[in-house]
Amino acid sequence: MTSLLVTGGAGFIGSNFARYALAKNPRARVTVLDKLTYAGNLLTLRDLLPNPRFKLIRGDIADAGLVRKALGACRPDWVVNFAAESHVDRSIEGPRVFVTTNVLGAFEMLEASRRYWAGLPPARARGFRFLQISTDEVYGSLGPKGLFREETPYAPNSPYSASKAGADHLARAYFETFGLPVLSTNCSNNYGPYQYPEKLIPLTLLNALEGKPLPIYGDGLSVRDWLYVGDHCEALWTVLSRGKAGEKYNVGGNSEKTNLAVVDTICAALDEAVPAWENPALRAKGLRRYSQLKVFVKDRPGHDRRYAIDASKIKRELGWKPRHGFKEGIRETVRWYLLNRIWCQKVQAGKYGRQRLGLTGGKK
Ligand code: NAD
């Protein structure tokens, strides 16, 4: 029996991972620890809540007492720390909560896990794993060439990536200093079911369906690598099962795209799935294609130009590679959002109106 404690499991990647783990191992038990911020929602877990192998604890990872109790109740073999404030634009608006959750919260998770692990019988202690979920954004920005490798020095540019970098350094220190079996993964931009509508892909998709402008930051030529969330979950399971404690693994989708190309791919998938002439919102505006909704807007302050991942280590050492090409992943994502419009409405209601955030920064 493998018991997992999944923090941030009511959010996008964490909920996909909880679902993946329960299906992957029919004996696995999953406890989600989540504060249910604007980004975490019970609706996201609706199919999991009745499962006797699933449990939800509502609480803050920065609350030491609560984390200790959650570990005591769940008795995990694996702790996976997804919980974070995750939106760069919001970290420009209000960085404090990013430091509290992403740095202090990660610290409390590591510290409580260290004490819990020290009390385990030797066989269970050997199998224990703490996986810190990080991002490629900690490496900073690339020029037109080159890839982020596991050895690339950290150079975070936003309060979000700086807070994630802080957590990564703590995770590394807990392995080096205390021998806690810590692993970390640095992944590229994820997309797929249950992503909060503030992020580029769901925001574009929903605005397009409603005939609203599709904002493109700056010249639209910033480049990101895109990873289908199901492929990411498989990579995380692989790292937990076969990765070496103390190691870090980059996880990427082999799908470098400009933001403009991402928006165009979504528009093309929508042209196929719900042609503009069948969509009253577009018909009312006399538009024949979703791409006619594109508008260029002011760039994000400190916007990194390019991220690209070298994911050869995880392929070479653990045999993982992504299964989804970008077009196929986008088609599946479009299908999911079309079938789950109610989820989209409910997770935004009273919390978020798809307004532009994070314009307050900028170098003088
Ligand atoms: P998300 O914003 O969708 O979900 C975050 C979850 O964490 C939410 O359920 C929220 O309620 C919970 N949470 C926030 N603060 C908390 C706290 N103090 N205590 C307990 N729970 C709290 O994020 P996501 O996109 O699923 O990202 C998950 C992880 O993956 C994050 O650590 C993020 O940095 C990392 N990551 C994400 C991406 C991406 O493309 N989405 C890329 C690289 C890395």
Residues whose N, C-alpha, C, O or C-beta is under 5 A from the ligand:
A	BS01	NAD	G8 G9 A10 G11 F12 I13 G14 L33 D34 K35 L36 T37 A39 G40 G59 D60 I61 A62 N81 F82 A83 A84 E85 S86 T101 G105 I133 S134 T135 D136 C187 S188 N189 N190
